[in-house]
Amino acid sequence: MSLIIASIVIALVFGSSELFYGSYMKFLLVSLIAIIAVIPHELAHRWSARRLGCYSRYVLSPIGLLLTLITAIPFIPIKVIMPGFTLVISPYHDPYINKRINGIVSIAGPITNLVFASISLFILALLIKQGLINILLIYFLYNNTLINSWVALFNLLPVPPLDGSKIISWKPLLWIISFALSIMMLGATLLIF
């Protein structure tokens, strides 16, 4: 239920302008993209935590949910995407092991977003190159690339409690590479149009 609420709120963040202008089909597509960007991201965190022997579940954050809802107001240029977080409880007491677990669990979400963004960007570029233009498909692929890239980039910011702060404290080079990839993916998406 928490993931569904988070997806709806994020759909409003990215689709509120579509609702404002009455583009309901585009809003539905953005809502689907929000689900693609959020649920697999959080499930990747949970899956990797459980694979490492930890307890994990998704939890809504009242303050994060409120901040996310505020940025759903159309025409607010900076979008905050923090409706909740994946709670990870480690059974280990060794700080080194826990730092490693936090790093692995944290990188899993942004990698998932970058994979979705890369696939969408590749298909989008292929369709454009072949001259196969379907407005809704192009809209979906472009926005799927854009939103997944943005979610990855935002989560990789090295500010607690975001994923980037945990990755940079575990493996700074991995953080640099993943952060650079998310910037390049976002830049490539913006250059297409």
N, C-alpha and C positions, 0 to 999 in steps of 0.2 A: 504494500500500500504506500509506503514511504517513497519508493521509486516512481510510482505512478504520479504522486503529488509533485515530486521534483520534476518529472517530465512535463507535466502540465504547466508548471510555473516557468520552466525554461522555454517551453513553446510560446508562452506569452511574452517572454523577454525578446525572443527573436521574431515573433510573428505579430506583435501588437500593431505595428504600422500597417500590416496587411489587413488586419481587422478594421483598423481606423479607416482605410480606403475602401473597405467592402470586398476585398479579394479573398473570398472564403476558401476557394480551392487552393490558393497559395498558402493561406493559413494552415489548412489541413496538411499540405506538404511539409511546411516548416514544423508542424507538430510531430509528424512522422520522423523528420530529421532530428528533432530534439530527443525523441525516444532512442533513435540510433546513436546519438552522441552521448547520452547520459547512462542509459541502462547497461550497455556493454562495458562502458568505462568503469562503472561501480562494480559490476559483476566480475570484471577482471581483477579489481582490487580484492574482492572477496574470495575469488577462486584461488589467487596466488597466496593469500593469507592462509586459507584452509590447507593448501598443498604444503605449506611450511609448518603445519601443526598448530595453527592459531585459531581462536574463535573469532568470527567476523560476521557483521551484519551492517546493513545500511541504516543510518539514523538521520532524521530531519533535525536541522538546527534552527530554532526559532529566529535568532538574529540573522543568520544567513538567509533564511527563507524570506524574511522581511526586506533585507537589502536587495535580494534578487527580484522580489515583486516591485520594489520601487523603481528599479531600472527597466521594468517592463513598460513603463510609461513611454509612449511613442516620442521619438525625437530626443531622448536622452542618449548622448553619443557613447558613453562608457557603460558597458554592460557588465554587471556582477553576476557570476554564476556560482553561488555557494549555498544552495538550498539545504544541503546536508553533507554527510561524510560517511565513509565506510569505517566503522569501528573495528579495530583490530586489538585483540587481547592475546598477548603472547604468554605461553606457559613457561618461558625461559627467564632466567634471572641474570644472564650474562649480558652486559651492555653492548658488547661487540656483536653478539648474535642478534640482539634486538635492533641494532642500527642496520645490520644487513637485512633483516626481515622488513623493517620499515622502508628501506631503499628499494627492495625488490617489489614489495606490494605497491609502493608509490609509483614506480615507473610503469607498472602494468596498465594503468588506466590511460595515461597519455599515449603509450604505444598503441593501444587499441584505437584511439582516436586518429592517430597518424596513419594507421593501416586503412581505416575507413576513408579517410581523406585522400590517401594515395590512390586507392582503387577508384574512387569517384573522379578524381582529377584525370587519371589515365583514360577512363571511359569517356569523359567529357572531351578531352583533347582528341581522342580517336573519332568521336562523332563529329566534332567540328572539322577535323581534317578531311573526313569522308563526305562532308556536306550534308550529313543527316541531321536536319534541324527539326526537332520537336520541342516546341516552346516549354511545355510542362516538364519534359524529361531534362532538358538543358537547365531549367530553373532548379529542379530537384538536385541534379548532380552538382551544379555550381554551389548551391547553398549547403549541400551535404559536405562538400569539400571545405567551404568557408567556415561553417559552424564547428565541424570536427577539428579543424585547424585551430580555431579560436579557443575551443575548450581545452585542447592540448596545451596551447601557449599559455593560457590563463593559469591552468593547473601547474605548469612548470615554473611559474614565477617563484623565486627563492624567498618567499615570505611565509612564515608560519601562519596558519596550519596547512598551507597548500602543499601539494606533492613535491614541488621543486625544492622546498626547504629540506625535506627528508632525503631526497636524492643527492643534493649538493653536499650534505654532511656525510653521506656514505661514500659516494664516488663522484667527485667534482667533474672529472672528464666526461663521465656518462651524462651528467646534467648538461654540460656545455654542448655535447653532441645532440642530445634530444631537444634542447632549447633552440639550437641553431636550425635543426630540421623543422621544428614547428614554425619558426619565423620564415624559413624558405618556402614551406608549404603554403603558409598564409600569403606570402608575397607572390608566389606563382599563381595562386588563385585570383588574387586581385589584378594581376597583370593580364589575365585572360580577357577580362571585360573592362 
